[in-house]
C-alpha cells in the first residue's frame, strides 16, 4: 500500500495530507498504475532495494530508472523473477547481494559491483538457481581488497561457463565461504582468479559442496 501511495504521489504531487488511507479513490484515476509503475518509482527513490521486485514472475526487463547513489543493499531484489532476461544498462553497485537474482531462471548474463570502503560484503545465494545464466562478473570498484561471504552463490547454475572477478576480490574465511559456491555448475570449465582471505585468524574456509557436480571443471587452482 505504501508503494502504491508513493507512486500516486509521484504522479499527482506530494502532500502531507495525501496519505495511503486516502488513496483508494485515486487509484482508479490512474489506469496505467501497475507493478512496473510502482517498481519504477521505488527504484528511483528508495535507498534500500531489499526485495523491491521480489516475486514479479512476469517481469522480463526493468523500467528506465536513475539509481540513488547511496544504495548498498540489493538483497532479494529480483528473487523469483523467473522471466527476467535483460539487464542491459543496469549497474548494481553496493555491498549486500544476498539472493539478489535467486530463481531468475531466464537470466543469461549479469554483473554486480562491490563498492569499496564498506564494512560488510555478502554474495550468499546471489545467483542461486539461475539455470540459464552463462556468464557472471563480480567487480571491485576500488583499489582496496573486498572480502565477500560466498555461500551457494552460483548454486545450480547449470549453464554457467564463465565467471569473472575484476579487481581485488578475496574469499572470506568466515567458516561459511565458499560452501556450495559452484554446486552443479556442470558447464563451468575454469574458475575466476581467486584469493583466500586470511584476515580472520579464528576463521576457516568451508569448501563443502563448492565444486560438486562440476563435471567440466579441470582445475580449481587460484591465488591462494
C-alpha positions, 0 to 999 in steps of 0.5 A: 500500500505504501508503494502504491501511495508513493507512486500516486504521489509521484504522479499527482504531487506530494502532500502531507495530507495525501496519505495511503488511507486516502488513496483508494479513490485515486487509484482508479484515476490512474489506469496505467498504475501497475507493478512496473509503475510502482517498481519504477518509482521505488527504484528511483527513490528508495535507498534500500532495494531489499526485495523491491521486485521480489516475486514479479514472475512476469517481469522480463526487463526493468523500467528506465530508472536513475539509481540513488547513489547511496544504495548498498543493499540489493538483497532479494531484489529480483528473487523469483523473477523467473522471466527476467532476461535483460539487464542491459544498462543496469549497474548494481553497485553496493555491498549486500547481494544476498539472493539478489537474482535467486530463481531468475531462471531466464537470466543469461548474463549479469554483473554486480559491483562491490563498492569499496570502503564498506564494512560488510560484503555478502554474495550468499545465494546471489545467483542461486538457481539461475539455470540459464545464466552463462556468464557472471562478473563480480567487480571491485570498484576500488583499489582496496581488497573486498572480502565477500561471504560466498555461500551457494552463490552460483548454486545450480547454475547449470549453464554457467561457463564463465565467471569473472572477478575484476579487481581485488576480490578475496574469499572470506574465511568466515567458516561459511565461504565458499560452501556450495559456491559452484554446486552443479555448475556442470558447464563451468570449465575454469574458475575466476582468479581467486584469493583466500582471505586470511584476515580472520585468524579464528576463521576457516574456509568451508569448501563443502559442496563448492565444486560438486557436480562440476563435471567440466571443471579441470582445475580449481587452482587460484591465488591462494 
